[in-house]
Amino acid sequence: MPVDPHPAYLAAVQHAYEVLDDNFDDLYQQCTTTDQRQSLRSLHAAARDTYWRAVAVDLKDSSPVVREIFSELTQANQDLRELIANLQNISAFIALFTQAVRLAASLVTLATVA
Amino acid sequence: MSGRRGMWGAALLLSAGLALLLGSGCAVVNPQSAVRLSSQALLTTRSLIQTLEDTRTGLSIYVEGKALSGPLLNQEPLSRETLCSITSAQRSLRLRVQLLGKLTVLYDHFADLATQGRDDPGIFDSVIGELDPADYPADPPLVADCPSEAEVAPPPDPAAPPVAAKTAPSPWLGVSRSRSLRFASMRIRQVLARVIALLEKELPIYASLQREALRSRKGLAKALLLKFGAVSPGDLLAPQLQDLGLRWDELQFQRQQQDWPPAKRAAVQAALAAAVERRADLLLGTQSSTLSQYLSLLRALARLHLSLEVGQPLDWRQLAAPVLPVVRSINLRDSCKNQ
């Protein structure tokens, strides 16, 4: 019987959201410009929306494209964890997190079975 | 000689008949065991229902918490799409509660079947329908006009005329209670297997929901405690203090804090933040293992059904099963004394 990919996909999407949510206040304090603060707020909202979308739909598709996105998101989560452990540049975090949110949103969209 | 041969033949035939009867699964199902199985199943099922209900209620508290943390932590409010997704998750949880509610009704009937007397008219008479509050949704959606999902079909009217005609014979007429119980147990076990398969699939999602709800509460609690000083850590510290006859004095803390150097204040804040994190981790672990425990209990129930259907006679091995651990623990104490 094939393994249901939903729990793994959901965990990866949740993990990306949690990295920002758990550290949001500290990261917000480190923003130096209004644009950075607004980007952080928007990214936080987008990551949260993506997580809740992943909860509500059935993530079943495990085609090679979807598996590749999942793999990239897992790697991005790992990079985010390492970056946040020794954060020196908020712009680098915002750039990497933007990529992670894009991957998470793509994963949820493409893996959703109507 | 021929008489003796005839007796031998009859004895042989009787033995063969008995062997055939026992071999064909004609062991008697103990009604008391069925009642005990039913009560254990009801405890497990009702407890699981409560956990799912708590998870569902937790999502409403989550939405409220996000409304609070938005302005406090500079976060965007929950979008309409997200509110719709949360409503959808709540609806799914409600459906599972409904399903488990039906399972409790089944077990109630199963216990009734085990206890009904020979002269009772029967419990499956189709005259009185089951009333289940979970069939009648009462809570409003978190946001109006979400993308439509398949609405839950309303339950059949319990006051509708009975399906069975007045003169229809009871389906259990002429069937022994033991056979009825075995048949009912098999059917419930089949339902249980499907419920277990469904929960195995959905448990990671429930765990994820519980995690998100708890993390959100933790984030808000930490902000209120550390950033705004709006809540007291008294209850958090109570387990450390109460047995030693001490109590957190909030007023004293507030007064002293004003004179403390920043490093001392930071140390207390870091300690409280660590305690909140620890408490949240403990809760998360408990929630996760509770869900797994329910799944194990349901699997154990399915195994108990199998035992019941096989029909175990009461012999010395069954009597020994509950007695032996007690005897062993007595021996253990004795061996400790001898050391």
HADDOCK unambig.tbl for C-alpha pairs under 7 A between the chains (distance, minus, plus):
assign (segid A and resid 7 and name CA) (segid B and resid 204 and name CA) 5.87 0.50 0.50
assign (segid A and resid 7 and name CA) (segid B and resid 205 and name CA) 6.86 0.50 0.50
assign (segid A and resid 25 and name CA) (segid B and resid 73 and name CA) 6.59 0.50 0.50
assign (segid A and resid 41 and name CA) (segid B and resid 75 and name CA) 5.79 0.50 0.50
assign (segid A and resid 41 and name CA) (segid B and resid 76 and name CA) 6.26 0.50 0.50
assign (segid A and resid 45 and name CA) (segid B and resid 76 and name CA) 6.05 0.50 0.50
assign (segid A and resid 49 and name CA) (segid B and resid 82 and name CA) 5.48 0.50 0.50
assign (segid A and resid 52 and name CA) (segid B and resid 82 and name CA) 5.91 0.50 0.50
assign (segid A and resid 52 and name CA) (segid B and resid 85 and name CA) 5.85 0.50 0.50
assign (segid A and resid 52 and name CA) (segid B and resid 86 and name CA) 6.88 0.50 0.50
assign (segid A and resid 53 and name CA) (segid B and resid 82 and name CA) 7.00 0.50 0.50
assign (segid A and resid 53 and name CA) (segid B and resid 85 and name CA) 6.06 0.50 0.50
assign (segid A and resid 55 and name CA) (segid B and resid 205 and name CA) 6.92 0.50 0.50
assign (segid A and resid 56 and name CA) (segid B and resid 85 and name CA) 5.35 0.50 0.50
assign (segid A and resid 56 and name CA) (segid B and resid 88 and name CA) 6.23 0.50 0.50
assign (segid A and resid 56 and name CA) (segid B and resid 89 and name CA) 6.04 0.50 0.50
